[in-house]
Amino acid sequence: LFIIPTLNSCGTNSSLSSIYNTLCNVYDFSVLPIKQYGNGEYAFIKKNIYSDILDIYYSYFSELKGWKKIISLILKIIRTILSKFNIDIESIICESAIKKIEKKYNFDYIIGFQEGIATKVASHFCNSNKIAWIHCDYERSVAISTNEEAIYIKFKNIICVSRFTYNKFCKRYPNLKDKTQFIYNLLDIERIKYLAKKPIDDNKFNTTVFTILSVGRMDSVKGFTSIPLIASNIKNNGLKFRWYILGGPLNKEYTNISNLIKKYNVEENVILLGNKSNPYPYFKYADLYVSTSFSEACPMVFNEARIFGIPIVTTNFGSAYEFVNNNIDGYISKINDIQYKIEELISNYNKYNIIKKNSEEYIINNKKNINKIENLFR
């Protein structure tokens, strides 16, 4: 049983989809999405099980509909009353929901497939074969004042998605190092190539000039707000390009980027395409992938770019060095210097071809990571 927070589009669910598509003929997977909203465009949705009480408790009020809103209000009142007596209603709700699941299903392994609520819910299962799967830079994402060692000690194995995230987690909880390892995200290469053949349904996408692509959710950690100024500087140096940003939702961050695009007069150069359920046709036609992120645990999008032989320019967050060979198949740079790396690849045809050739020869080692996952279930 894999436990995930929602069915929304995100790196965690994309990673799980790849595991499912790769290993569904070997193992019988079920998935418990704690919150029942999301677009659900993943192969594993036919294997879902649900818990209404977990959905009601953990969802925001605006995410609920009908009778669930009423129950949510009642639970809020009960939570307020019980908190005065130091009674933990969250544990009561989790244990109640899990007992119902355990009566109905018999799982060999329980996997909390993301830090936070997925791990917390998984920790309440009686099954001794519990695995916590961490998809974040723990030092950055979890406040230093938060101590979750008592939760993680209940798990048989703890998996981090890169060497960098493994080091950060073990630094916080050295007592858990012996049960912790790292496994890179799998990549469903054949499915991605198949999806890349689908037609592009957006007339804003035009590849007549050098085409740059950035993909991710609209969140400050992605650093998308730095793109308009970088683009303005490149434009002022006389280089022709278009920089497409794929991602949603249409939130405050999206509005900020839109305003900056207008401020720096780069409406013809930086184009927001919104969220795309299938981003891979855009990868197929891109000349360069650029990441402006401040932090990434395991940037799957880098290996997705590799499938199409796209060179990568990225900021120097911790895990970048595990996925990009600097000055060989891409560039790793401080945010203030990214402009010059992009300009070099736009203007220097020979240098671009060398970097692109090396990127095309980059080996994605799925087999090694599959073996590590299979070893967990032996």
Short mmCIF file of the C-alpha atoms (twelve columns), coordinates in Angstrom:
data_MODEL
# 
_entry.id   MODEL 
# 
loop_
_atom_site.group_PDB 
_atom_site.id 
_atom_site.type_symbol 
_atom_site.label_atom_id 
_atom_site.label_alt_id 
_atom_site.label_comp_id 
_atom_site.label_asym_id 
_atom_site.label_seq_id 
_atom_site.Cartn_x 
_atom_site.Cartn_y 
_atom_site.Cartn_z 
_atom_site.pdbx_PDB_model_num 
ATOM 1   C CA . LEU A 1   0.000   0.000  0.000   1 
ATOM 2   C CA . PHE A 2   1.377   3.374  -1.070  1 
ATOM 3   C CA . ILE A 3   0.015   6.344  0.887   1 
ATOM 4   C CA . ILE A 4   0.116   9.750  -0.838  1 
ATOM 5   C CA . PRO A 5   -1.278  13.151 0.208   1 
ATOM 6   C CA . THR A 6   -3.449  13.840 -2.907  1 
ATOM 7   C CA . LEU A 7   -3.969  12.889 -6.542  1 
ATOM 8   C CA . ASN A 8   -2.676  16.255 -7.734  1 
ATOM 9   C CA . SER A 9   0.012   16.578 -10.389 1 
ATOM 10  C CA . CYS A 10  3.352   16.660 -8.564  1 
ATOM 11  C CA . GLY A 11  6.772   15.063 -8.563  1 
ATOM 12  C CA . THR A 12  5.806   12.550 -5.883  1 
ATOM 13  C CA . ASN A 13  2.854   11.205 -7.847  1 
ATOM 14  C CA . SER A 14  4.815   11.191 -11.091 1 
ATOM 15  C CA . SER A 15  7.476   9.132  -9.310  1 
ATOM 16  C CA . LEU A 16  4.871   6.710  -7.994  1 
ATOM 17  C CA . SER A 17  3.331   6.388  -11.446 1 
ATOM 18  C CA . SER A 18  6.738   5.361  -12.810 1 
ATOM 19  C CA . ILE A 19  7.176   2.752  -10.063 1 
ATOM 20  C CA . TYR A 20  3.695   1.423  -10.757 1 
ATOM 21  C CA . ASN A 21  4.156   1.221  -14.532 1 
ATOM 22  C CA . THR A 22  7.558   -0.451 -14.120 1 
ATOM 23  C CA . LEU A 23  6.686   -3.003 -11.434 1 
ATOM 24  C CA . CYS A 24  2.909   -3.569 -11.582 1 
ATOM 25  C CA . ASN A 25  3.467   -6.971 -13.226 1 
ATOM 26  C CA . VAL A 26  5.604   -8.048 -10.264 1 
ATOM 27  C CA . TYR A 27  3.707   -6.581 -7.293  1 
ATOM 28  C CA . ASP A 28  0.077   -5.899 -6.451  1 
ATOM 29  C CA . PHE A 29  -0.061  -2.166 -5.713  1 
ATOM 30  C CA . SER A 30  -2.811  -0.266 -3.935  1 
ATOM 31  C CA . VAL A 31  -2.806  3.470  -3.269  1 
ATOM 32  C CA . LEU A 32  -4.425  5.455  -0.476  1 
ATOM 33  C CA . PRO A 33  -4.728  9.175  -1.352  1 
ATOM 34  C CA . ILE A 34  -5.390  10.881 1.993   1 
ATOM 35  C CA . LYS A 35  -7.098  13.830 0.327   1 
ATOM 36  C CA . GLN A 36  -9.439  12.739 -2.427  1 
ATOM 37  C CA . TYR A 37  -9.100  15.741 -4.737  1 
ATOM 38  C CA . GLY A 38  -6.768  16.107 -7.699  1 
ATOM 39  C CA . ASN A 39  -6.748  15.425 -11.425 1 
ATOM 40  C CA . GLY A 40  -5.862  11.768 -10.922 1 
ATOM 41  C CA . GLU A 41  -4.087  11.426 -14.272 1 
ATOM 42  C CA . TYR A 42  -1.963  8.511  -13.177 1 
ATOM 43  C CA . ALA A 43  -1.926  4.841  -14.062 1 
ATOM 44  C CA . PHE A 44  -2.444  3.739  -10.459 1 
ATOM 45  C CA . ILE A 45  -5.838  5.379  -9.897  1 
ATOM 46  C CA . LYS A 46  -7.675  2.094  -10.604 1 
ATOM 47  C CA . LYS A 47  -6.011  0.651  -7.522  1 
ATOM 48  C CA . ASN A 48  -7.099  3.351  -5.108  1 
ATOM 49  C CA . ILE A 49  -8.746  2.810  -1.727  1 
ATOM 50  C CA . TYR A 50  -10.305 5.679  0.194   1 
ATOM 51  C CA . SER A 51  -10.969 6.832  3.735   1 
ATOM 52  C CA . ASP A 52  -13.602 9.567  3.993   1 
ATOM 53  C CA . ILE A 53  -12.655 10.462 7.560   1 
ATOM 54  C CA . LEU A 54  -8.992  11.054 6.617   1 
ATOM 55  C CA . ASP A 55  -10.110 13.122 3.630   1 
ATOM 56  C CA . ILE A 56  -12.370 15.264 5.838   1 
ATOM 57  C CA . TYR A 57  -9.816  15.739 8.599   1 
ATOM 58  C CA . TYR A 58  -6.796  16.633 6.456   1 
ATOM 59  C CA . SER A 59  -8.447  18.584 3.613   1 
ATOM 60  C CA . TYR A 60  -8.976  22.322 3.679   1 
ATOM 61  C CA . PHE A 61  -12.625 23.296 4.113   1 
ATOM 62  C CA . SER A 62  -12.664 24.779 0.578   1 
ATOM 63  C CA . GLU A 63  -11.585 21.446 -0.871  1 
ATOM 64  C CA . LEU A 64  -14.587 19.582 0.560   1 
ATOM 65  C CA . LYS A 65  -18.109 19.293 -0.802  1 
ATOM 66  C CA . GLY A 66  -21.593 18.468 0.515   1 
ATOM 67  C CA . TRP A 67  -21.928 16.490 3.720   1 
ATOM 68  C CA . LYS A 68  -18.125 16.431 4.188   1 
ATOM 69  C CA . LYS A 69  -18.183 20.173 4.911   1 
ATOM 70  C CA . ILE A 70  -20.664 19.587 7.763   1 
ATOM 71  C CA . ILE A 71  -18.545 16.801 9.269   1 
ATOM 72  C CA . SER A 72  -15.475 19.009 8.925   1 
ATOM 73  C CA . LEU A 73  -17.126 21.758 10.982  1 
ATOM 74  C CA . ILE A 74  -18.134 19.257 13.661  1 
ATOM 75  C CA . LEU A 75  -14.590 17.879 13.820  1 
ATOM 76  C CA . LYS A 76  -13.193 21.381 14.142  1 
ATOM 77  C CA . ILE A 77  -15.408 22.014 17.191  1 
ATOM 78  C CA . ILE A 78  -14.450 18.650 18.725  1 
ATOM 79  C CA . ARG A 79  -10.759 19.313 18.075  1 
ATOM 80  C CA . THR A 80  -10.972 22.690 19.795  1 
ATOM 81  C CA . ILE A 81  -12.647 21.160 22.871  1 
ATOM 82  C CA . LEU A 82  -10.310 18.159 23.145  1 
ATOM 83  C CA . SER A 83  -7.198  20.299 22.725  1 
ATOM 84  C CA . LYS A 84  -8.032  21.954 26.056  1 
ATOM 85  C CA . PHE A 85  -7.628  18.517 27.681  1 
ATOM 86  C CA . ASN A 86  -4.452  17.719 25.701  1 
ATOM 87  C CA . ILE A 87  -6.225  14.942 23.806  1 
ATOM 88  C CA . ASP A 88  -4.767  14.242 20.354  1 
ATOM 89  C CA . ILE A 89  -7.745  13.883 18.035  1 
ATOM 90  C CA . GLU A 90  -5.457  13.401 15.011  1 
ATOM 91  C CA . SER A 91  -4.139  10.095 16.382  1 
ATOM 92  C CA . ILE A 92  -7.662  8.971  17.272  1 
ATOM 93  C CA . ILE A 93  -8.903  9.658  13.731  1 
ATOM 94  C CA . CYS A 94  -5.881  8.002  12.073  1 
ATOM 95  C CA . GLU A 95  -6.095  4.877  14.206  1 
ATOM 96  C CA . SER A 96  -9.858  4.600  13.648  1 
ATOM 97  C CA . ALA A 97  -9.484  4.927  9.858   1 
ATOM 98  C CA . ILE A 98  -6.576  2.508  9.704   1 
ATOM 99  C CA . LYS A 99  -8.345  -0.178 11.733  1 
ATOM 100 C CA . LYS A 100 -11.112 -0.191 9.112   1 
ATOM 101 C CA . ILE A 101 -8.552  -0.504 6.327   1 
ATOM 102 C CA . GLU A 102 -6.664  -3.288 8.106   1 
ATOM 103 C CA . LYS A 103 -9.876  -5.261 8.622   1 
ATOM 104 C CA . LYS A 104 -10.640 -5.123 4.902   1 
ATOM 105 C CA . TYR A 105 -7.165  -5.478 3.379   1 
ATOM 106 C CA . ASN A 106 -4.019  -7.453 4.104   1 
ATOM 107 C CA . PHE A 107 -0.881  -5.652 2.941   1 
ATOM 108 C CA . ASP A 108 2.667   -7.004 3.068   1 
ATOM 109 C CA . TYR A 109 4.197   -3.519 3.025   1 
ATOM 110 C CA . ILE A 110 2.988   -0.050 3.963   1 
ATOM 111 C CA . ILE A 111 4.765   2.857  2.261   1 
ATOM 112 C CA . GLY A 112 4.324   6.463  3.366   1 
ATOM 113 C CA . PHE A 113 5.270   7.881  -0.020  1 
ATOM 114 C CA . GLN A 114 5.943   11.440 1.070   1 
ATOM 115 C CA . GLU A 115 7.085   13.197 4.215   1 
ATOM 116 C CA . GLY A 116 4.385   14.896 6.301   1 
ATOM 117 C CA . ILE A 117 0.849   13.529 6.518   1 
ATOM 118 C CA . ALA A 118 1.515   10.475 4.320   1 
ATOM 119 C CA . THR A 119 4.296   9.352  6.663   1 
ATOM 120 C CA . LYS A 120 2.264   10.245 9.752   1 
ATOM 121 C CA . VAL A 121 -0.719  8.175  8.585   1 
ATOM 122 C CA . ALA A 122 1.517   5.252  7.572   1 
ATOM 123 C CA . SER A 123 3.128   5.214  11.022  1 
ATOM 124 C CA . HIS A 124 -0.188  4.179  12.613  1 
ATOM 125 C CA . PHE A 125 -0.420  0.851  10.751  1 
ATOM 126 C CA . CYS A 126 0.292   -2.257 12.805  1 
ATOM 127 C CA . ASN A 127 2.275   -3.814 9.955   1 
ATOM 128 C CA . SER A 128 5.972   -4.042 10.890  1 
ATOM 129 C CA . ASN A 129 7.075   -3.697 7.237   1 
ATOM 130 C CA . LYS A 130 6.647   0.049  6.996   1 
ATOM 131 C CA . ILE A 131 8.707   2.223  4.649   1 
ATOM 132 C CA . ALA A 132 8.973   6.026  4.792   1 
ATOM 133 C CA . TRP A 133 9.823   7.636  1.446   1 
ATOM 134 C CA . ILE A 134 11.161  11.192 1.709   1 
ATOM 135 C CA . HIS A 135 10.867  13.491 -1.327  1 
ATOM 136 C CA . CYS A 136 12.211  16.740 0.126   1 
ATOM 137 C CA . ASP A 137 15.314  18.541 1.292   1 
ATOM 138 C CA . TYR A 138 14.521  17.763 4.945   1 
ATOM 139 C CA . GLU A 139 16.682  20.535 6.353   1 
ATOM 140 C CA . ARG A 140 14.897  23.154 4.241   1 
ATOM 141 C CA . SER A 141 11.355  21.758 4.368   1 
ATOM 142 C CA . VAL A 142 11.019  20.767 8.032   1 
ATOM 143 C CA . ALA A 143 11.627  23.354 10.744  1 
ATOM 144 C CA . ILE A 144 14.581  22.631 13.012  1 
ATOM 145 C CA . SER A 145 12.210  22.900 15.999  1 
ATOM 146 C CA . THR A 146 10.176  19.954 14.657  1 
ATOM 147 C CA . ASN A 147 11.374  16.571 15.909  1 
ATOM 148 C CA . GLU A 148 9.855   13.629 14.019  1 
ATOM 149 C CA . GLU A 149 12.267  10.951 15.168  1 
ATOM 150 C CA . ALA A 150 9.505   9.254  17.198  1 
ATOM 151 C CA . ILE A 151 7.504   8.860  13.972  1 
ATOM 152 C CA . TYR A 152 10.357  7.591  11.802  1 
ATOM 153 C CA . ILE A 153 11.567  5.134  14.413  1 
ATOM 154 C CA . LYS A 154 8.382   3.126  13.689  1 
ATOM 155 C CA . PHE A 155 9.556   2.411  10.137  1 
ATOM 156 C CA . LYS A 156 11.660  -0.530 9.039   1 
ATOM 157 C CA . ASN A 157 13.239  1.424  6.173   1 
ATOM 158 C CA . ILE A 158 13.599  5.088  5.293   1 
ATOM 159 C CA . ILE A 159 14.194  6.008  1.659   1 
ATOM 160 C CA . CYS A 160 15.463  9.371  0.411   1 
ATOM 161 C CA . VAL A 161 15.344  10.285 -3.279  1 
ATOM 162 C CA . SER A 162 18.954  11.464 -3.655  1 
ATOM 163 C CA . ARG A 163 22.306  11.299 -1.895  1 
ATOM 164 C CA . PHE A 164 21.905  14.969 -0.973  1 
ATOM 165 C CA . THR A 165 18.517  14.406 0.729   1 
ATOM 166 C CA . TYR A 166 19.906  11.293 2.445   1 
ATOM 167 C CA . ASN A 167 22.770  13.311 3.928   1 
ATOM 168 C CA . LYS A 168 20.413  16.055 5.121   1 
ATOM 169 C CA . PHE A 169 18.046  13.570 6.777   1 
ATOM 170 C CA . CYS A 170 20.841  11.620 8.494   1 
ATOM 171 C CA . LYS A 171 22.364  14.863 9.737   1 
ATOM 172 C CA . ARG A 172 19.065  15.636 11.491  1 
ATOM 173 C CA . TYR A 173 18.527  12.092 12.805  1 
ATOM 174 C CA . PRO A 174 21.890  10.276 13.029  1 
ATOM 175 C CA . ASN A 175 20.298  7.505  15.130  1 
ATOM 176 C CA . LEU A 176 18.237  6.493  12.080  1 
ATOM 177 C CA . LYS A 177 21.147  6.288  9.633   1 
ATOM 178 C CA . ASP A 178 21.384  2.480  9.708   1 
ATOM 179 C CA . LYS A 179 17.842  2.087  8.369   1 
ATOM 180 C CA . THR A 180 18.120  4.919  5.826   1 
ATOM 181 C CA . GLN A 181 19.268  4.767  2.194   1 
ATOM 182 C CA . PHE A 182 18.696  6.675  -1.041  1 
ATOM 183 C CA . ILE A 183 17.002  5.506  -4.238  1 
ATOM 184 C CA . TYR A 184 16.654  7.809  -7.216  1 
ATOM 185 C CA . ASN A 185 13.207  8.186  -8.772  1 
ATOM 186 C CA . LEU A 186 12.415  5.765  -11.567 1 
ATOM 187 C CA . LEU A 187 11.654  7.097  -15.014 1 
ATOM 188 C CA . ASP A 188 9.062   5.504  -17.296 1 
ATOM 189 C CA . ILE A 189 11.046  6.242  -20.441 1 
ATOM 190 C CA . GLU A 190 8.864   4.447  -22.977 1 
ATOM 191 C CA . ARG A 191 5.691   6.095  -21.682 1 
ATOM 192 C CA . ILE A 192 7.332   9.539  -21.809 1 
ATOM 193 C CA . LYS A 193 8.469   8.980  -25.418 1 
ATOM 194 C CA . TYR A 194 4.970   7.845  -26.339 1 
ATOM 195 C CA . LEU A 195 3.348   10.894 -24.737 1 
ATOM 196 C CA . ALA A 196 5.842   13.193 -26.467 1 
ATOM 197 C CA . LYS A 197 4.324   12.192 -29.817 1 
ATOM 198 C CA . LYS A 198 0.969   13.723 -28.883 1 
ATOM 199 C CA . PRO A 199 0.088   16.994 -30.646 1 
ATOM 200 C CA . ILE A 200 0.624   20.334 -28.886 1 
ATOM 201 C CA . ASP A 201 -2.691  22.075 -28.316 1 
ATOM 202 C CA . ASP A 202 -1.380  25.571 -27.607 1 
ATOM 203 C CA . ASN A 203 -0.850  28.125 -30.397 1 
ATOM 204 C CA . LYS A 204 1.290   30.223 -28.032 1 
ATOM 205 C CA . PHE A 205 4.077   27.652 -28.389 1 
ATOM 206 C CA . ASN A 206 6.369   28.532 -31.278 1 
ATOM 207 C CA . THR A 207 9.825   27.098 -31.913 1 
ATOM 208 C CA . THR A 208 11.054  29.322 -34.743 1 
ATOM 209 C CA . VAL A 209 13.749  30.761 -32.440 1 
ATOM 210 C CA . PHE A 210 15.918  29.258 -29.685 1 
ATOM 211 C CA . THR A 211 13.450  27.572 -27.310 1 
ATOM 212 C CA . ILE A 212 13.972  27.458 -23.539 1 
ATOM 213 C CA . LEU A 213 11.739  25.414 -21.232 1 
ATOM 214 C CA . SER A 214 11.152  25.542 -17.456 1 
ATOM 215 C CA . VAL A 215 8.615   23.283 -15.749 1 
ATOM 216 C CA . GLY A 216 7.224   23.168 -12.208 1 
ATOM 217 C CA . ARG A 217 4.492   24.199 -9.832  1 
ATOM 218 C CA . MET A 218 3.966   27.879 -9.172  1 
ATOM 219 C CA . ASP A 219 5.882   28.093 -5.904  1 
ATOM 220 C CA . SER A 220 8.534   30.527 -4.693  1 
ATOM 221 C CA . VAL A 221 11.048  27.689 -4.292  1 
ATOM 222 C CA . LYS A 222 11.106  27.273 -8.091  1 
ATOM 223 C CA . GLY A 223 12.524  30.787 -8.513  1 
ATOM 224 C CA . PHE A 224 10.405  31.552 -11.587 1 
ATOM 225 C CA . THR A 225 10.159  35.211 -10.549 1 
ATOM 226 C CA . SER A 226 13.831  35.612 -11.484 1 
ATOM 227 C CA . ILE A 227 13.174  34.639 -15.125 1 
ATOM 228 C CA . PRO A 228 11.734  37.932 -16.472 1 
ATOM 229 C CA . LEU A 229 14.816  39.960 -15.436 1 
ATOM 230 C CA . ILE A 230 17.204  37.312 -16.789 1 
ATOM 231 C CA . ALA A 231 15.231  37.257 -20.042 1 
ATOM 232 C CA . SER A 232 15.301  41.059 -20.249 1 
ATOM 233 C CA . ASN A 233 19.093  41.108 -19.946 1 
ATOM 234 C CA . ILE A 234 19.475  38.442 -22.638 1 
ATOM 235 C CA . LYS A 235 17.050  40.291 -24.915 1 
ATOM 236 C CA . ASN A 236 18.949  43.569 -24.455 1 
ATOM 237 C CA . ASN A 237 22.107  41.787 -25.596 1 
ATOM 238 C CA . GLY A 238 20.438  41.177 -28.955 1 
ATOM 239 C CA . LEU A 239 19.792  37.426 -28.706 1 
ATOM 240 C CA . LYS A 240 16.574  35.891 -30.040 1 
ATOM 241 C CA . PHE A 241 14.779  33.291 -27.906 1 
ATOM 242 C CA . ARG A 242 11.496  32.310 -26.314 1 
ATOM 243 C CA . TRP A 243 11.328  31.012 -22.754 1 
ATOM 244 C CA . TYR A 244 8.261   28.917 -21.929 1 
ATOM 245 C CA . ILE A 245 7.165   28.208 -18.357 1 
ATOM 246 C CA . LEU A 246 4.851   25.241 -17.787 1 
ATOM 247 C CA . GLY A 247 3.139   25.066 -14.415 1 
ATOM 248 C CA . GLY A 248 0.220   25.984 -12.206 1 
ATOM 249 C CA . PRO A 249 -1.919  26.701 -10.348 1 
ATOM 250 C CA . LEU A 250 -3.019  30.247 -11.197 1 
ATOM 251 C CA . ASN A 251 -2.074  31.563 -7.769  1 
ATOM 252 C CA . LYS A 252 -0.323  34.621 -6.325  1 
ATOM 253 C CA . GLU A 253 3.054   33.388 -7.591  1 
ATOM 254 C CA . TYR A 254 1.645   33.095 -11.115 1 
ATOM 255 C CA . THR A 255 0.322   36.663 -10.881 1 
ATOM 256 C CA . ASN A 256 3.698   37.941 -9.632  1 
ATOM 257 C CA . ILE A 257 5.491   36.380 -12.592 1 
ATOM 258 C CA . SER A 258 2.930   37.810 -15.022 1 
ATOM 259 C CA . ASN A 259 3.449   41.293 -13.577 1 
ATOM 260 C CA . LEU A 260 7.241   40.974 -13.815 1 
ATOM 261 C CA . ILE A 261 6.985   39.884 -17.448 1 
ATOM 262 C CA . LYS A 262 5.140   43.147 -18.176 1 
ATOM 263 C CA . LYS A 263 7.487   45.203 -16.004 1 
ATOM 264 C CA . TYR A 264 10.567  44.052 -17.917 1 
ATOM 265 C CA . ASN A 265 8.815   44.200 -21.298 1 
ATOM 266 C CA . VAL A 266 9.478   40.556 -22.207 1 
ATOM 267 C CA . GLU A 267 5.949   39.504 -23.186 1 
ATOM 268 C CA . GLU A 268 7.295   38.221 -26.528 1 
ATOM 269 C CA . ASN A 269 10.128  36.309 -24.838 1 
ATOM 270 C CA . VAL A 270 8.680   34.780 -21.649 1 
ATOM 271 C CA . ILE A 271 5.401   32.933 -22.106 1 
ATOM 272 C CA . LEU A 272 3.377   31.346 -19.323 1 
ATOM 273 C CA . LEU A 273 1.614   28.254 -20.680 1 
ATOM 274 C CA . GLY A 274 -0.059  27.212 -17.424 1 
ATOM 275 C CA . ASN A 275 -0.361  23.627 -16.204 1 
ATOM 276 C CA . LYS A 276 -0.146  20.858 -18.815 1 
ATOM 277 C CA . SER A 277 -1.244  17.313 -18.067 1 
ATOM 278 C CA . ASN A 278 1.205   16.166 -20.752 1 
ATOM 279 C CA . PRO A 279 4.340   18.352 -20.832 1 
ATOM 280 C CA . TYR A 280 6.440   15.970 -22.926 1 
ATOM 281 C CA . PRO A 281 5.646   17.288 -26.437 1 
ATOM 282 C CA . TYR A 282 7.107   20.598 -25.204 1 
ATOM 283 C CA . PHE A 283 10.299  18.834 -24.096 1 
ATOM 284 C CA . LYS A 284 10.559  17.272 -27.538 1 
ATOM 285 C CA . TYR A 285 10.901  20.668 -29.221 1 
ATOM 286 C CA . ALA A 286 12.965  22.496 -26.579 1 
ATOM 287 C CA . ASP A 287 16.579  23.511 -27.204 1 
ATOM 288 C CA . LEU A 288 17.431  24.091 -23.538 1 
ATOM 289 C CA . TYR A 289 16.000  23.272 -20.121 1 
ATOM 290 C CA . VAL A 290 16.572  25.868 -17.379 1 
ATOM 291 C CA . SER A 291 15.963  25.427 -13.654 1 
ATOM 292 C CA . THR A 292 15.959  28.506 -11.409 1 
ATOM 293 C CA . SER A 293 15.050  26.530 -8.264  1 
ATOM 294 C CA . PHE A 294 16.430  27.326 -4.831  1 
ATOM 295 C CA . SER A 295 16.042  23.684 -3.775  1 
ATOM 296 C CA . GLU A 296 15.163  20.321 -5.353  1 
ATOM 297 C CA . ALA A 297 15.284  16.930 -3.681  1 
ATOM 298 C CA . CYS A 298 15.505  14.845 -6.843  1 
ATOM 299 C CA . PRO A 299 14.786  16.866 -9.998  1 
ATOM 300 C CA . MET A 300 13.060  14.201 -12.133 1 
ATOM 301 C CA . VAL A 301 12.569  16.852 -14.779 1 
ATOM 302 C CA . PHE A 302 16.320  16.788 -15.481 1 
ATOM 303 C CA . ASN A 303 16.213  13.131 -16.499 1 
ATOM 304 C CA . GLU A 304 13.016  13.796 -18.438 1 
ATOM 305 C CA . ALA A 305 14.976  16.412 -20.371 1 
ATOM 306 C CA . ARG A 306 17.779  13.859 -20.902 1 
ATOM 307 C CA . ILE A 307 15.377  11.524 -22.707 1 
ATOM 308 C CA . PHE A 308 15.224  14.172 -25.433 1 
ATOM 309 C CA . GLY A 309 18.918  15.074 -25.232 1 
ATOM 310 C CA . ILE A 310 18.207  18.589 -23.969 1 
ATOM 311 C CA . PRO A 311 21.137  20.439 -22.317 1 
ATOM 312 C CA . ILE A 312 20.415  21.733 -18.803 1 
ATOM 313 C CA . VAL A 313 21.319  24.994 -17.107 1 
ATOM 314 C CA . THR A 314 20.504  24.986 -13.413 1 
ATOM 315 C CA . THR A 315 21.053  26.841 -10.174 1 
ATOM 316 C CA . ASN A 316 23.507  25.287 -7.741  1 
ATOM 317 C CA . PHE A 317 21.114  23.626 -5.270  1 
ATOM 318 C CA . GLY A 318 22.483  20.622 -3.383  1 
ATOM 319 C CA . SER A 319 21.248  17.723 -5.515  1 
ATOM 320 C CA . ALA A 320 21.990  19.390 -8.884  1 
ATOM 321 C CA . TYR A 321 25.495  17.915 -8.903  1 
ATOM 322 C CA . GLU A 322 24.049  14.375 -8.882  1 
ATOM 323 C CA . PHE A 323 22.177  14.950 -12.156 1 
ATOM 324 C CA . VAL A 324 24.283  17.423 -14.159 1 
ATOM 325 C CA . ASN A 325 27.965  17.105 -15.040 1 
ATOM 326 C CA . ASN A 326 28.972  20.753 -14.916 1 
ATOM 327 C CA . ASN A 327 30.510  22.075 -18.167 1 
ATOM 328 C CA . ILE A 328 30.020  18.656 -19.803 1 
ATOM 329 C CA . ASP A 329 26.302  18.008 -20.363 1 
ATOM 330 C CA . GLY A 330 25.034  21.231 -18.834 1 
ATOM 331 C CA . TYR A 331 25.883  24.091 -16.509 1 
ATOM 332 C CA . ILE A 332 25.459  24.498 -12.747 1 
ATOM 333 C CA . SER A 333 25.559  28.139 -11.774 1 
ATOM 334 C CA . LYS A 334 24.655  30.724 -9.180  1 
ATOM 335 C CA . ILE A 335 21.376  32.417 -10.039 1 
ATOM 336 C CA . ASN A 336 23.196  35.690 -10.800 1 
ATOM 337 C CA . ASP A 337 25.340  33.978 -13.452 1 
ATOM 338 C CA . ILE A 338 22.684  31.884 -15.189 1 
ATOM 339 C CA . GLN A 339 22.143  34.609 -17.771 1 
ATOM 340 C CA . TYR A 340 25.691  34.200 -19.105 1 
ATOM 341 C CA . LYS A 341 25.422  30.398 -19.356 1 
ATOM 342 C CA . ILE A 342 22.201  30.702 -21.357 1 
ATOM 343 C CA . GLU A 343 23.721  33.374 -23.610 1 
ATOM 344 C CA . GLU A 344 26.715  31.152 -24.329 1 
ATOM 345 C CA . LEU A 345 24.524  28.271 -25.451 1 
ATOM 346 C CA . ILE A 346 22.319  30.521 -27.613 1 
ATOM 347 C CA . SER A 347 25.213  32.308 -29.329 1 
ATOM 348 C CA . ASN A 348 27.945  29.646 -29.465 1 
ATOM 349 C CA . TYR A 349 26.729  26.996 -31.907 1 
ATOM 350 C CA . ASN A 350 29.768  24.717 -31.484 1 
ATOM 351 C CA . LYS A 351 29.624  24.818 -27.676 1 
ATOM 352 C CA . TYR A 352 25.897  24.089 -27.737 1 
ATOM 353 C CA . ASN A 353 26.388  21.028 -29.958 1 
ATOM 354 C CA . ILE A 354 29.115  19.635 -27.679 1 
ATOM 355 C CA . ILE A 355 26.904  20.041 -24.584 1 
ATOM 356 C CA . LYS A 356 23.899  18.584 -26.439 1 
ATOM 357 C CA . LYS A 357 25.859  15.546 -27.666 1 
ATOM 358 C CA . ASN A 358 27.026  14.812 -24.127 1 
ATOM 359 C CA . SER A 359 23.482  15.233 -22.846 1 
ATOM 360 C CA . GLU A 360 22.212  12.730 -25.413 1 
ATOM 361 C CA . GLU A 361 24.802  10.224 -24.180 1 
ATOM 362 C CA . TYR A 362 23.805  10.629 -20.510 1 
ATOM 363 C CA . ILE A 363 22.830  7.215  -19.079 1 
ATOM 364 C CA . ILE A 364 19.682  6.980  -16.951 1 
ATOM 365 C CA . ASN A 365 20.287  3.953  -14.727 1 
ATOM 366 C CA . ASN A 366 16.767  2.680  -14.061 1 
ATOM 367 C CA . LYS A 367 17.928  -0.907 -13.560 1 
ATOM 368 C CA . LYS A 368 20.055  -0.117 -10.509 1 
ATOM 369 C CA . ASN A 369 17.182  1.741  -8.861  1 
ATOM 370 C CA . ILE A 370 14.687  -1.026 -9.712  1 
ATOM 371 C CA . ASN A 371 16.979  -3.536 -7.984  1 
ATOM 372 C CA . LYS A 372 17.092  -1.342 -4.887  1 
ATOM 373 C CA . ILE A 373 13.290  -1.126 -4.776  1 
ATOM 374 C CA . GLU A 374 12.902  -4.885 -5.257  1 
ATOM 375 C CA . ASN A 375 15.376  -5.477 -2.427  1 
ATOM 376 C CA . LEU A 376 13.047  -3.533 -0.111  1 
ATOM 377 C CA . PHE A 377 10.279  -6.054 -0.796  1 
ATOM 378 C CA . ARG A 378 12.339  -9.192 -0.289  1 
# 
